[in-house]
């Protein structure tokens, strides 16, 4: 066994239904798990520890490092509003230009006002929102210019709407993908996030 915590600094925190909730430090996982022993509803239960890794405390006692934990209480994160942002817009539109239908990497995409900002003279600040912004490639954005889709003869693939919450909008999603499941240090996470790491397209943000 090795006394080396540098490889295992993070703990995957699952919701009570075993869906990924967030990533926390192993130190926080230990502290929060102590609340579980006290019967608190806002506590977590450690489900798995990293193999052959521990911390050594005074008196020579060794403690395994938490790898995966689960909340005791269920948190309904899917009822939250999704912040409007460039990143979330591309996620909603699946990295696809809503005019030509071609999929692009994030650095080759822009966003377009369906109804141009110039048409919102009295309330321009209300023109930038989920229902008036779509993902567009540079070529289509330039072609459409300061026109409506009808005026530019460029039909939208789908009507822009405020998206419902899903795992792709959760803050830990990109972190999980960036870690990469080939990394042996996070072997204990695989049973809980293997299906998520197959969504390779979201690594492009």
Backbone as CSV, one residue per row, in Angstrom:
resi,resn,N_x,N_y,N_z,CA_x,CA_y,CA_z,C_x,C_y,C_z
1,UNK,0.835,-1.196,0.000,0.000,0.000,0.000,0.873,1.250,0.000
2,UNK,0.336,2.311,-0.576,1.084,3.554,-0.682,0.380,4.663,0.095
3,UNK,1.186,5.485,0.732,0.640,6.644,1.403,0.764,7.825,0.439
4,UNK,-0.070,7.837,-0.592,0.034,8.819,-1.656,-1.354,9.309,-2.033
5,UNK,-1.734,10.474,-1.536,-3.070,10.991,-1.796,-3.112,11.928,-2.994
6,UNK,-1.966,12.203,-3.616,-1.936,13.162,-4.718,-2.681,12.654,-5.936
7,UNK,-2.817,11.343,-6.090,-3.516,10.777,-7.243,-5.027,10.736,-7.033
8,UNK,-5.435,10.851,-5.801,-6.852,10.683,-5.493,-7.352,11.847,-4.644
9,UNK,-7.451,12.999,-5.243,-7.877,14.179,-4.499,-9.373,14.424,-4.609
10,UNK,-10.048,13.728,-5.518,-11.467,14.012,-5.741,-12.352,12.802,-5.479
11,UNK,-13.559,13.127,-5.052,-14.537,12.082,-4.744,-15.793,12.365,-5.561
12,UNK,-16.302,11.359,-6.228,-17.521,11.488,-7.012,-18.708,11.399,-6.062
13,UNK,-19.522,12.451,-6.049,-20.696,12.466,-5.180,-21.942,12.182,-6.000
14,UNK,-22.667,11.147,-5.609,-23.899,10.755,-6.288,-25.111,11.263,-5.531
15,UNK,-26.186,11.493,-6.265,-27.450,11.824,-5.634,-28.022,10.556,-4.988
16,UNK,-29.081,10.693,-4.237,-29.670,9.531,-3.567,-30.156,8.480,-4.550
17,UNK,-30.412,8.891,-5.818,-30.846,7.937,-6.838,-29.670,7.377,-7.633
18,UNK,-28.445,7.640,-7.162,-27.200,7.145,-7.756,-26.819,7.866,-9.058
19,UNK,-27.456,8.980,-9.351,-27.028,9.777,-10.504,-25.938,10.736,-10.038
20,UNK,-24.909,11.013,-10.858,-23.831,11.922,-10.455,-24.369,13.302,-10.102
21,UNK,-23.872,13.867,-9.019,-24.339,15.160,-8.541,-23.247,16.220,-8.639
22,UNK,-22.064,15.906,-8.151,-20.936,16.833,-8.215,-19.660,16.109,-7.846
23,UNK,-18.536,16.816,-7.966,-17.240,16.268,-7.583,-16.721,17.083,-6.415
24,UNK,-16.335,16.420,-5.351,-15.849,17.112,-4.154,-14.472,16.562,-3.785
25,UNK,-13.797,17.241,-2.879,-12.498,16.767,-2.410,-12.686,15.591,-1.462
26,UNK,-11.670,14.768,-1.338,-11.800,13.625,-0.440,-11.888,14.099,1.014
27,UNK,-11.265,15.269,1.308,-11.348,15.799,2.669,-12.792,16.161,3.019
28,UNK,-13.482,16.807,2.071,-14.874,17.191,2.312,-15.754,15.951,2.448
29,UNK,-15.444,14.929,1.645,-16.228,13.694,1.717,-16.137,13.070,3.103
30,UNK,-14.948,13.105,3.678,-14.776,12.533,5.012,-15.576,13.320,6.054
31,UNK,-15.500,14.655,5.951,-16.225,15.503,6.909,-17.723,15.298,6.782
32,UNK,-18.226,15.308,5.544,-19.670,15.144,5.344,-20.145,13.757,5.756
33,UNK,-19.298,12.765,5.599,-19.703,11.407,5.972,-19.849,11.268,7.478
34,UNK,-19.169,12.131,8.213,-19.304,12.092,9.677,-20.712,12.465,10.089
35,UNK,-21.380,13.312,9.284,-22.763,13.675,9.580,-23.691,12.470,9.437
36,UNK,-23.288,11.527,8.558,-24.095,10.324,8.353,-24.148,9.512,9.653
37,UNK,-23.019,9.454,10.325,-22.971,8.721,11.596,-23.868,9.377,12.640
38,UNK,-24.108,10.690,12.480,-24.957,11.413,13.432,-26.424,11.386,13.029
39,UNK,-26.724,10.751,11.887,-28.103,10.636,11.449,-28.654,11.861,10.766
40,UNK,-27.804,12.760,10.294,-28.272,13.973,9.626,-28.797,13.647,8.230
41,UNK,-29.901,14.316,7.829,-30.474,14.091,6.497,-29.644,14.768,5.413
42,UNK,-28.745,15.667,5.803,-27.894,16.370,4.841,-26.487,15.790,4.859
43,UNK,-26.404,14.506,4.942,-25.111,13.847,5.020,-24.925,12.890,3.855
44,UNK,-23.748,12.300,3.786,-23.434,11.377,2.692,-22.931,10.050,3.248
45,UNK,-23.051,9.057,2.420,-22.587,7.714,2.761,-21.477,7.348,1.792
46,UNK,-20.337,6.942,2.282,-19.219,6.544,1.424,-19.512,5.165,0.838
47,UNK,-19.506,5.068,-0.501,-19.803,3.800,-1.170,-18.562,3.029,-1.574
48,UNK,-17.490,3.758,-1.892,-16.263,3.090,-2.347,-15.052,3.927,-1.975
49,UNK,-13.955,3.232,-1.725,-12.682,3.885,-1.420,-11.664,3.523,-2.502
50,UNK,-10.645,4.358,-2.637,-9.589,4.045,-3.591,-8.775,2.861,-3.073
51,UNK,-8.403,2.006,-3.997,-7.647,0.815,-3.629,-6.187,1.176,-3.331
52,UNK,-5.642,0.552,-2.311,-4.232,0.711,-1.957,-3.830,2.165,-1.790
53,UNK,-4.691,2.960,-1.209,-4.374,4.363,-0.981,-5.028,4.784,0.324
54,UNK,-4.304,5.542,1.127,-4.816,5.895,2.435,-4.100,7.132,2.955
55,UNK,-4.616,7.675,4.027,-3.939,8.758,4.724,-3.547,8.234,6.100
56,UNK,-2.388,8.665,6.551,-1.894,8.205,7.849,-2.065,9.323,8.861
57,UNK,-2.732,9.017,9.937,-2.991,10.004,10.978,-2.110,9.735,12.197
58,UNK,-2.276,10.569,13.193,-1.492,10.407,14.413,-1.748,9.039,15.032
59,UNK,-0.736,8.518,15.615,-0.865,7.199,16.220,-0.693,6.079,15.220
60,UNK,-0.394,6.436,13.958,-0.172,5.425,12.937,-1.428,4.845,12.338
61,UNK,-2.592,5.374,12.725,-3.844,4.854,12.180,-4.021,5.284,10.736
62,UNK,-4.525,4.385,9.908,-4.688,4.649,8.482,-6.169,4.705,8.116
63,UNK,-6.503,5.673,7.257,-7.870,5.821,6.785,-7.902,5.735,5.260
64,UNK,-8.786,4.911,4.697,-8.894,4.835,3.238,-9.475,6.133,2.688
65,UNK,-9.116,6.468,1.457,-9.567,7.712,0.833,-10.864,7.483,0.074
66,UNK,-11.905,8.282,0.349,-13.199,8.107,-0.331,-13.091,8.334,-1.835
67,UNK,-13.674,7.439,-2.605,-13.683,7.569,-4.065,-15.077,7.919,-4.576
68,UNK,-16.092,7.285,-3.996,-17.485,7.516,-4.401,-18.351,7.608,-3.156
69,UNK,-19.240,8.607,-3.141,-20.157,8.781,-2.012,-21.557,9.072,-2.545
70,UNK,-22.557,8.955,-1.693,-23.948,9.172,-2.084,-24.659,9.978,-1.006
71,UNK,-25.477,10.937,-1.451,-26.240,11.721,-0.481,-27.357,10.858,0.117
72,UNK,-27.706,11.142,1.346,-28.800,10.433,1.997,-30.134,10.989,1.514
73,UNK,-30.177,12.302,1.326,-31.394,12.963,0.854,-31.293,13.198,-0.651
74,UNK,-32.414,13.056,-1.356,-32.432,13.300,-2.805,-32.553,14.797,-3.075
75,UNK,-31.735,15.308,-4.015,-31.769,16.711,-4.402,-32.281,16.814,-5.835
76,UNK,-33.394,17.517,-5.997,-34.022,17.624,-7.315,-33.378,18.754,-8.121
77,UNK,-32.208,18.488,-8.691,-31.465,19.503,-9.443,-32.107,19.789,-10.793
78,UNK,-32.982,18.897,-11.258,-33.561,19.052,-12.591,-34.667,20.095,-12.654
79,UNK,-35.039,20.664,-11.531,-36.049,21.714,-11.525,-35.421,23.102,-11.573
80,UNK,-34.106,23.160,-11.602,-33.428,24.450,-11.625,-33.448,25.047,-13.028
81,UNK,-33.373,26.369,-13.079,-33.270,27.043,-14.366,-31.847,26.925,-14.899
82,UNK,-31.734,26.761,-16.195,-30.425,26.657,-16.822,-29.965,28.048,-17.230
83,UNK,-28.781,28.416,-16.811,-28.249,29.727,-17.151,-28.016,29.833,-18.655
84,UNK,-28.406,30.972,-19.214,-28.162,31.195,-20.635,-26.692,31.554,-20.814
85,UNK,-25.983,30.781,-21.618,-24.579,31.027,-21.891,-24.222,30.418,-23.234
86,UNK,-23.113,30.826,-23.785,-22.638,30.298,-25.064,-22.448,28.782,-24.981
87,UNK,-21.847,28.337,-23.890,-21.599,26.904,-23.694,-22.909,26.123,-23.666
88,UNK,-23.875,26.593,-22.858,-25.143,25.878,-22.739,-25.966,25.935,-24.018
89,UNK,-25.818,27.030,-24.771,-26.512,27.140,-26.052,-26.034,26.063,-27.017
90,UNK,-24.712,25.889,-27.119,-24.160,24.876,-28.016,-24.583,23.480,-27.584
91,UNK,-24.677,23.278,-26.274,-25.139,21.987,-25.765,-26.587,21.740,-26.168
92,UNK,-27.417,22.772,-25.999,-28.830,22.626,-26.365,-28.985,22.269,-27.840
93,UNK,-28.210,22.923,-28.692,-28.331,22.723,-30.140,-27.415,21.624,-30.673
94,UNK,-26.805,20.882,-29.762,-25.992,19.723,-30.149,-24.843,20.111,-31.079
95,UNK,-24.273,21.295,-30.853,-23.124,21.773,-31.640,-23.426,21.814,-33.130
96,UNK,-24.677,22.042,-33.461,-25.120,22.008,-34.856,-25.675,23.361,-35.278
97,UNK,-25.215,23.862,-36.418,-25.743,25.105,-36.955,-27.223,24.910,-37.250
98,UNK,-28.056,25.782,-36.741,-29.503,25.630,-36.872,-30.031,26.089,-38.234
99,UNK,-29.112,26.464,-39.128,-29.523,26.847,-40.477,-29.074,25.820,-41.530
100,UNK,-27.809,25.433,-41.482,-27.326,24.473,-42.487,-27.348,23.037,-41.988
101,UNK,-27.479,22.847,-40.672,-27.559,21.502,-40.115,-26.236,20.778,-39.990
102,UNK,-25.123,21.499,-40.139,-23.804,20.874,-40.040,-23.272,21.014,-38.615
103,UNK,-22.674,19.946,-38.105,-22.121,19.924,-36.757,-20.683,20.434,-36.791
104,UNK,-20.347,21.294,-35.846,-19.010,21.895,-35.795,-18.442,21.812,-34.379
105,UNK,-17.100,21.921,-34.269,-16.518,22.069,-32.929,-16.868,23.453,-32.387
106,UNK,-16.815,23.623,-31.086,-17.265,24.861,-30.457,-16.553,26.098,-30.968
107,UNK,-15.245,25.984,-31.262,-14.499,27.162,-31.701,-14.826,27.598,-33.125
108,UNK,-15.694,26.852,-33.788,-16.118,27.235,-35.133,-17.595,27.627,-35.178
109,UNK,-18.158,27.854,-33.998,-19.577,28.212,-33.916,-19.763,29.619,-33.348
110,UNK,-20.856,30.241,-33.725,-21.262,31.532,-33.180,-22.720,31.397,-32.764
111,UNK,-23.307,32.487,-32.288,-24.745,32.437,-32.036,-25.420,33.578,-32.784
112,UNK,-26.656,33.332,-33.178,-27.395,34.280,-34.011,-28.709,34.669,-33.356
113,UNK,-29.054,35.951,-33.464,-30.369,36.434,-33.020,-31.377,36.132,-34.127
114,UNK,-32.329,35.267,-33.860,-33.338,34.909,-34.863,-34.044,36.175,-35.349
115,UNK,-34.580,36.931,-34.412,-35.117,38.259,-34.725,-33.992,39.238,-34.386
116,UNK,-33.412,39.911,-35.374,-32.255,40.782,-35.137,-32.464,41.774,-34.004
117,UNK,-31.376,42.100,-33.321,-31.450,43.031,-32.198,-32.009,44.379,-32.637
118,UNK,-31.772,44.741,-33.894,-32.258,46.034,-34.390,-33.775,46.105,-34.419
119,UNK,-34.438,44.928,-34.399,-35.901,44.901,-34.400,-36.463,45.052,-32.978
120,UNK,-35.563,45.052,-32.006,-35.975,45.218,-30.614,-35.487,46.574,-30.107
121,UNK,-35.829,47.602,-30.792,-35.310,48.924,-30.470,-35.678,49.395,-29.075
122,UNK,-36.877,49.070,-28.641,-37.311,49.527,-27.325,-36.767,48.649,-26.201
123,UNK,-36.630,47.370,-26.464,-36.156,46.439,-25.433,-35.078,45.515,-25.993
124,UNK,-33.956,46.071,-26.378,-32.885,45.264,-26.975,-32.332,44.209,-26.022
125,UNK,-32.353,44.525,-24.740,-31.787,43.578,-23.779,-32.591,42.283,-23.729
126,UNK,-33.853,42.337,-24.171,-34.693,41.148,-24.157,-34.533,40.302,-25.423
127,UNK,-33.691,40.743,-26.335,-33.512,40.000,-27.580,-32.540,38.841,-27.438
128,UNK,-31.723,38.877,-26.377,-30.739,37.811,-26.155,-31.253,36.879,-25.077
129,UNK,-31.908,35.811,-25.507,-32.472,34.836,-24.578,-32.643,33.501,-25.301
130,UNK,-33.064,32.502,-24.545,-33.176,31.144,-25.084,-34.084,31.057,-26.312
131,UNK,-35.137,31.850,-26.348,-36.112,31.720,-27.432,-35.806,32.578,-28.655
132,UNK,-34.713,33.356,-28.602,-34.367,34.186,-29.756,-32.927,34.004,-30.213
133,UNK,-32.227,33.046,-29.617,-30.831,32.791,-29.978,-30.670,31.342,-30.417
134,UNK,-29.931,31.143,-31.509,-29.626,29.784,-31.979,-28.149,29.681,-32.321
135,UNK,-27.670,28.477,-32.324,-26.293,28.207,-32.734,-26.192,28.343,-34.247
136,UNK,-25.127,28.993,-34.705,-24.939,29.178,-36.143,-23.451,29.116,-36.489
137,UNK,-23.149,28.574,-37.646,-21.768,28.574,-38.116,-21.453,29.981,-38.632
138,UNK,-20.193,30.270,-38.807,-19.776,31.603,-39.234,-20.369,31.959,-40.595
139,UNK,-20.361,31.016,-41.511,-20.859,31.258,-42.872,-22.347,31.606,-42.862
140,UNK,-23.147,30.823,-42.158,-24.591,31.063,-42.122,-24.927,32.355,-41.383
141,UNK,-24.176,32.639,-40.334,-24.419,33.859,-39.571,-24.182,35.087,-40.451
142,UNK,-23.123,35.033,-41.244,-22.811,36.149,-42.134,-23.841,36.260,-43.251
143,UNK,-24.292,35.124,-43.745,-25.279,35.114,-44.827,-26.613,35.687,-44.356
144,UNK,-27.029,35.335,-43.158,-28.308,35.812,-42.641,-28.256,37.306,-42.343
145,UNK,-27.131,37.747,-41.776,-26.959,39.159,-41.507,-28.045,39.728,-40.615
146,UNK,-28.517,40.918,-40.932,-29.511,41.607,-40.123,-30.921,41.367,-40.659
147,UNK,-31.224,40.080,-40.883,-32.530,39.712,-41.425,-33.173,38.655,-40.540
148,UNK,-34.446,38.443,-40.736,-35.133,37.331,-40.077,-34.890,36.100,-40.945
149,UNK,-35.108,34.903,-40.423,-34.939,33.697,-41.243,-35.789,33.732,-42.515
150,UNK,-36.990,34.251,-42.388,-37.870,34.320,-43.561,-37.310,35.268,-44.610
151,UNK,-36.830,36.411,-44.179,-36.275,37.398,-45.106,-35.016,36.883,-45.800
152,UNK,-34.242,36.073,-45.070,-32.997,35.532,-45.627,-33.229,34.208,-46.348
153,UNK,-34.478,33.719,-46.312,-34.816,32.433,-46.915,-33.946,31.308,-46.326
154,UNK,-33.810,31.344,-45.006,-33.005,30.357,-44.286,-33.862,29.769,-43.158
155,UNK,-34.414,28.612,-43.397,-35.293,27.979,-42.416,-34.502,27.417,-41.235
156,UNK,-35.070,27.554,-40.040,-34.471,26.981,-38.839,-34.744,25.484,-38.765
157,UNK,-33.786,24.741,-38.241,-33.988,23.301,-38.059,-35.073,23.047,-37.016
158,UNK,-35.087,23.856,-35.971,-36.097,23.709,-34.925,-36.276,25.038,-34.206
159,UNK,-37.416,25.204,-33.611,-37.724,26.427,-32.894,-36.906,26.489,-31.606
160,UNK,-36.228,27.613,-31.359,-35.432,27.717,-30.127,-36.320,27.802,-28.890
161,UNK,-36.005,27.008,-27.885,-36.785,26.996,-26.646,-35.840,26.974,-25.444
162,UNK,-36.392,27.272,-24.288,-35.615,27.143,-23.055,-35.469,25.651,-22.753
163,UNK,-34.247,25.158,-22.646,-34.062,23.708,-22.450,-34.429,23.243,-21.051
164,UNK,-34.816,21.994,-20.969,-35.061,21.371,-19.680,-33.738,20.865,-19.136
165,UNK,-33.658,20.778,-17.834,-32.407,20.368,-17.210,-32.079,18.911,-17.538
166,UNK,-30.816,18.653,-17.829,-30.341,17.296,-18.053,-28.892,17.223,-17.594
167,UNK,-28.316,16.045,-17.607,-26.960,15.868,-17.088,-25.918,16.696,-17.825
168,UNK,-26.138,16.968,-19.112,-25.113,17.691,-19.873,-24.920,19.120,-19.387
169,UNK,-25.896,19.663,-18.656,-25.786,21.030,-18.154,-25.202,21.091,-16.746
170,UNK,-25.051,19.957,-16.104,-24.522,19.950,-14.751,-23.033,20.274,-14.763
171,UNK,-22.540,21.014,-13.762,-21.157,21.495,-13.768,-20.088,20.420,-13.774
172,UNK,-20.413,19.215,-13.304,-19.396,18.166,-13.251,-19.236,17.449,-14.586
173,UNK,-20.160,17.666,-15.520,-20.199,16.865,-16.744,-18.889,16.935,-17.535
174,UNK,-18.415,18.148,-17.778,-17.178,18.314,-18.541,-15.990,17.733,-17.786
175,UNK,-15.960,17.901,-16.457,-14.867,17.372,-15.655,-14.754,15.860,-15.794
176,UNK,-15.889,15.184,-15.788,-15.874,13.731,-15.910,-15.300,13.305,-17.254
177,UNK,-15.687,14.021,-18.303,-15.214,13.671,-19.635,-13.727,13.953,-19.781
178,UNK,-13.260,15.040,-19.179,-11.851,15.403,-19.288,-10.944,14.443,-18.542
179,UNK,-11.471,13.859,-17.465,-10.671,12.898,-16.710,-10.318,11.701,-17.584
180,UNK,-11.302,11.229,-18.339,-11.054,10.097,-19.225,-11.070,8.793,-18.461
181,UNK,-11.872,7.883,-18.890,-11.988,6.631,-18.161,-10.813,5.690,-18.372
182,UNK,-9.849,6.087,-19.198,-8.631,5.286,-19.338,-7.685,5.556,-18.180
183,UNK,-7.990,6.594,-17.405,-7.155,6.962,-16.269,-7.414,5.979,-15.133
184,UNK,-6.410,5.208,-14.794,-6.561,4.149,-13.799,-6.933,4.694,-12.423
185,UNK,-6.590,5.967,-12.167,-6.843,6.534,-10.848,-8.324,6.625,-10.520
186,UNK,-9.178,6.601,-11.549,-10.603,6.757,-11.311,-11.384,5.503,-11.694
187,UNK,-10.768,4.384,-11.530,-11.395,3.099,-11.848,-12.676,2.901,-11.048
188,UNK,-12.685,3.382,-9.814,-13.842,3.197,-8.946,-15.068,3.983,-9.414
189,UNK,-14.872,4.960,-10.285,-15.993,5.775,-10.762,-16.740,5.122,-11.923
190,UNK,-16.069,4.240,-12.626,-16.615,3.683,-13.870,-18.029,3.119,-13.767
191,UNK,-18.363,2.349,-12.739,-19.716,1.780,-12.680,-20.826,2.828,-12.639
192,UNK,-20.475,4.051,-12.244,-21.491,5.087,-12.073,-21.536,6.099,-13.211
193,UNK,-20.462,6.215,-13.994,-20.421,7.247,-15.031,-19.976,6.726,-16.391
194,UNK,-19.878,5.419,-16.549,-19.407,4.864,-17.811,-20.225,5.320,-19.000
195,UNK,-21.561,5.408,-18.842,-22.432,5.805,-19.946,-22.237,7.262,-20.313
196,UNK,-21.851,8.081,-19.340,-21.668,9.510,-19.593,-20.406,9.766,-20.387
197,UNK,-19.341,9.045,-20.097,-18.063,9.281,-20.758,-18.066,8.838,-22.201
198,UNK,-19.104,8.162,-22.634,-19.210,7.792,-24.046,-19.681,8.963,-24.905
199,UNK,-20.168,10.045,-24.264,-20.672,11.204,-24.990,-19.510,12.115,-25.352
200,UNK,-18.605,11.634,-26.206,-17.357,12.317,-26.500,-17.512,13.676,-27.119
201,UNK,-18.626,13.949,-27.770,-18.806,15.226,-28.456,-18.760,16.395,-27.491
202,UNK,-19.140,16.157,-26.215,-19.183,17.247,-25.272,-17.801,17.619,-24.737
203,UNK,-16.768,16.910,-25.153,-15.425,17.254,-24.760,-14.919,18.449,-25.564
204,UNK,-15.668,18.881,-26.543,-15.191,19.925,-27.433,-15.412,21.327,-26.900
205,UNK,-16.075,21.449,-25.772,-16.331,22.778,-25.238,-15.055,23.308,-24.590
